[in-house]
Amino acid sequence: MATVTTQRCANVVGLGLIGGSIAARLVESGWRVHGSDPHPGRCDLAIERGIVSDAGLNPDAEITFVAVPVLQLRGEVAAALAATKGVVTDVGSVKGPLVADVADPRFIGGHPMAGSELDGLDGADPTLFEGATWILTPTSETPDSVFALATAVANQLGANVLALSAEDHDRLIAVVSHVPHLTAATLMTLADRRSEEHASLLRMAAGGFRDMTRIASSKPGLWLDICRANREAIVATLDDFIVGLIDLRGTVDADDSAGLERLLLRAREARSNLPARVRSLEDAVEVRIPIPDRPGSAAQIFTLAAELNVNLANFEVVHSAEGDRGVAVVLVESGQVELLRGGLIARGFKPGR
Amino acid sequence: MATVTTQRCANVVGLGLIGGSIAARLVESGWRVHGSDPHPGRCDLAIERGIVSDAGLNPDAEITFVAVPVLQLRGEVAAALAATKGVVTDVGSVKGPLVADVADPRFIGGHPMAGSELDGLDGADPTLFEGATWILTPTSETPDSVFALATAVANQLGANVLALSAEDHDRLIAVVSHVPHLTAATLMTLADRRSEEHASLLRMAAGGFRDMTRIASSKPGLWLDICRANREAIVATLDDFIVGLIDLRGTVDADDSAGLERLLLRAREARSNLPARVRSLEDAVEVRIPIPDRPGSAAQIFTLAAELNVNLANFEVVHSAEGDRGVAVVLVESGQVELLRGGLIARGFKPGR
């Protein structure tokens, strides 16, 4: 007798680079994916290319990814919540305002840290999230089941989940993404202005300058929305950065080689510690954590792991032998088990050995 | 009867990434290359790897490349001028002080715009300069023969020559290399400081941040020397950059989308105009320019071309049919011929059609 397996279903709203890549990977993994996009013909094209299975929203989909520009997220997330019964998540670069606005517990904010020089559906790549960090921003109201599903699907897309509050996300992402982007643009326009003095200036640009300004070649639209939505954190980070540059200027001007060397050594060391894309844990150990009877426990475990910089892989919730309370099972690098256990105990969890 | 071809000879002082790559390419092209390096054993290793032919300085070498750290250049260039009869050039990142100090007409300053993530002799790569810009900084005292030889050898290494005054070089290189480097380091240390607040910050860094901070991973030593030698231009450029960032901060804070869009569009357009590595001219035309009887004429042709942003390829000096005065023959993209001719006539040259 053949075993009948029900095909898993997802919706993807917005078939650009990120939405297209999510859909492509899910279809590749055997999911049925409904897609929609405001651009006429784009969904048909995605169907033609085998990136999505059907047009429209499937009301019974387990999960709906909303992958539209930042300022359209609120409306599209609300529409998806109204039209479907499953979990809804998004992929926007700013999380605070959206997460505060959408009060529905079926919604969880998300932000996969992956991109490509290619734009739109043409850049859609099922391997885009392989080893990437996928940020989720659960709140204290997020049910374990919602967090667990979003995590499991992000893992299936090849990503590692990092759980942060929406506020932490916005404050931190300004440092590693928004301000670097604006800096690249400022550097590029400075060089462009100077090239009016000497036409060959840009012919002097070698690999370092190209690397630094690469992100300045993306389309402005997305960034206008981001700067509006995350203005406060961006301005605060720019202030810190400007102070850093003024310090540096003083160090160079004073010919303070020792001070400059300290800065450059710190930067070099920090750069070398930048984590590589995590493909698999080297020496993983299973930690079983009974989930207490309070909302948002699974998300709390992940948020704590993020504070401890512990990478959790293969999260799942199983049922304990003793009763119907769930047990979270996570895989952790063996050298980090005690760090995680210490934190869990301090936060009122009872992790097993 | 066999034709006897005399083997061309060069010296390379300093067998790091740049010196090693120069030597490797010349040996590959059939030159005999003498090498020397202060690190014990490095020259032997280079000989073992076939990157140089012999140890020491060949007094009869046509050209000597001095590829040592910026602050050691003056001494090594003087030593090379004393020990050899040929042209001496260097590859340092700052040109003004060196060019002012070395009064010998056999010396011409140089700076190839190429690098690698690999360091030292292990990074030596005969293709490193393929399509790269090689800056030469002739003075009004530089004889045509010296400029012509340095240009021809840079071309043989695969590079395109850009001629600038040493002062222009230092002012412009601060914009496309020195300040970007210091900016990358400042951004990296800012992220590192912020990661003390939240341990997972650096796990949020995706490709854009990695690109922007890549150059912060180089060794500080070189950069301490550069900051000392080019302090004035670096401080002036940092000032401009800081003003640019303060403007930007105001634009974001005021939610001035139109202003921000102008900046981002200008940056995007400038980035897309960044010249790619030139491999060959698409549709090249020969321009013949009789060299007037005044010193430094060949260098003046190139310096003018740089001001006009005209790329000259395949420069050579031939003798005219009418007499013993030289004729410079350059290859130019056909669309740029009239621009170059206009400039040449204005500067007192008599270019042919």
Interface residues (C-beta under 8 A of the other chain):
Chain A: M113 A114 G115 A132 T133 I135 L162 L164 D168 L172 I173 V175 V176 S177 V179 P180 H181 L182 T183 A184 A185 T186 L187 M188 T189 L190 A191 D192 R194 S195 H198 A199 S200 L201 L202 R203 M204 A205 A206 G207 G208 F209 R210 D211 M212 T213 R214 I215 A216 S217 S218 K219 P220 W223 L224 C227 R228 R231 I234 V235 T237 L238 D239 D240 F241 I242 G244 L245 I246 L248 R249 V252 D253 D255 S257 L260 E261 L263 L264 L265 R266 A267 R268 A270 R271 S272 N273 L274 P275 A306 E307 L308 N309 N311
Chain B: M113 A114 G115 A132 T133 I135 L162 L164 D168 L172 I173 V175 V176 S177 V179 P180 H181 L182 T183 A184 A185 T186 L187 M188 T189 L190 A191 D192 R194 S195 H198 A199 S200 L201 L202 R203 M204 A205 A206 G207 G208 F209 R210 D211 M212 T213 R214 I215 A216 S217 S218 K219 P220 W223 L224 C227 R228 R231 I234 V235 T237 L238 D239 D240 F241 I242 G244 L245 I246 L248 R249 V252 D253 D255 S257 L260 E261 L263 L264 L265 R266 A267 R268 A270 R271 S272 N273 L274 P275 A306 E307 L308 N309 N311
